[in-house]
């Protein structure tokens, strides 16, 4: 049996990271939403692992200075030649 990570699990983990960072900086969902030009409801849904768009994820990553780390992780995956085709 393949032990695969699901999209839902990744969305939940992204939401946890967002909430952890937001609380670490002691800012509210409303404050984060305003800083990103989003609604508080969007941040709430993101933190709950629902309706996480790539655009929202990248805005949040950028806000918490994680964008470069995300980008580097992607570049590392690309250069490792460990990507297997699904076809």
Secondary structure, DSSP 8 states (H G I E B T S, - for coil): ------HHHHHHHHHHHHHHHHHHTT--HHHHHHHHT--HHHHHHHHTTSS--HHHHHHHHHHTT-HHHHHHHHHHHHHTT------
